Amino acid sequence: MAGAAQAASPACGVDAQCAISLRVTDKQISALDVVRDAEWLPHRYDPQYDAVHFRHTPRDEHERATFLTDDYLAQEAPKLVLRRDEAAGAAPAEAPIHYIFHSAFCCSTLLARVFERPGYAMGLKEPVLLNDLVGWRRRGGEPKRIAMALDHGLRLLGRPFSPGEAIVIKPSNIVNILATAMLGMRPNSRALLLHAPLRTFLTSVAKKGMDGRLWVRRLLLGHIMDGLRPFGFTENDYLGQTDLQVAAVGWLTQHALFADLIGRFGPERVRSLDSETLMASPAEALRALSAFYGLTLEEGTIHEIVGQGAFTRHSKTGSDYSIEARVAEYRDATAAHADEIDKVAQWAEAIARSAGHSLRLDAPLLG
């Protein structure tokens, strides 16, 4: 992209009242233009300066990016830093905001891509600004300040790309700890709680090798920092557990959090869906989810998405993919790790029973 600009320095973009503008291609853009335009993604939040870092992210870049992280976004994009309160105060009216909260390895990126449809909705895949708020919370940030920044962050993420569009946010699963606040702040928002069945989740971790096993331990560390320890294990207990046992504890912890969301908000605002049901009945799931969000998807559009669109491409790489290929991939991975997966699944099921937790969530989207 021509005319890329650097982020404004704190001396101008944050601490002082000064005229801010930059050139994007052949146009001069003001700070007000940035705030009013959804193509300027509120990318990061800096609690030290109470500032939002915007980056120019056109719709086609959203669609190409696996996630809205620096690994997948153009580094040369124009950027601007603005005070959080001033940016939120100048933002246009929000579009309807809905959520896909998930527990990882469950086709959430695929489902978010369904909502990347001009004139219908925009799917935001793991905006980092929300991760920044979780990090601030874990470092001991003041709850009232975090809540204000979250409210304003949602206001900025909720700017419509075009009139009549909704916004569907698929946060990173580390943001699940903020889900109660996010739903509480937007009474008209609805959320899907998407998850993989326990054994499918364990298979996903095992087939990713060392990367998957390290990831679940990082997830557990995050849960500890979030204060999520619903099953009575100590840190010494975790040291004695295998990688897949740690994965199962992480799955159970997120499952318990989802159950709490359903209990708090009820099926009118929160529904659950597992990845195997989604992949077995994709058209039915899309029909039900769009109706739940209050967004009409025509039957022809649903058939196009399932037969030619998001369900025919790998959500991470964009390569050709299919439901049948996914089934075969998981079948082979399960066979390779069958003994370990079976033993850990039985162990986790016993843990859940002793704690009074069901492995099935209430408020199913289907059935």
Sequence and secondary structure as in RCSB ss.txt:
>XXXX:A:sequence
MAGAAQAASPACGVDAQCAISLRVTDKQISALDVVRDAEWLPHRYDPQYDAVHFRHTPRDEHERATFLTDDYLAQ
EAPKLVLRRDEAAGAAPAEAPIHYIFHSAFCCSTLLARVFERPGYAMGLKEPVLLNDLVGWRRRGGEPKRIAMAL
DHGLRLLGRPFSPGEAIVIKPSNIVNILATAMLGMRPNSRALLLHAPLRTFLTSVAKKGMDGRLWVRRLLLGHIM
DGLRPFGFTENDYLGQTDLQVAAVGWLTQHALFADLIGRFGPERVRSLDSETLMASPAEALRALSAFYGLTLEEG
TIHEIVGQGAFTRHSKTGSDYSIEARVAEYRDATAAHADEIDKVAQWAEAIARSAGHSLRLDAPLLG
>XXXX:A:secstr
 TT      IIIIISS    EEEETTEEEEHHHHHH TTEEEEEEETTTTEEEEEE  HHHHHH SSSSTTTS T
TS EEEEEHHHHHHH      EEEEEE SSSSHHHHHHTT BTTTEEEEE  HHHHHHHHHHHTT  HHHHHHHH
HHHHHHHT  SSTT EEEEE  GGGGGGHHHHHHH TT  EEEEE  HHHHHHHHHHTHHHHHHHHHHHHHHHHH
HT  TT   HHHHHTS HHHHHHHHHHHHHHHHHHHHHHH TTTEEEEEHHHHHHSHHHHHHHHHHHHT    HH
HHHHHHHTSGGGB TTT  B  HHHHHHHHHHHHHHTHHHHHHHHHHHHHHHHHHT  SS SSBS  
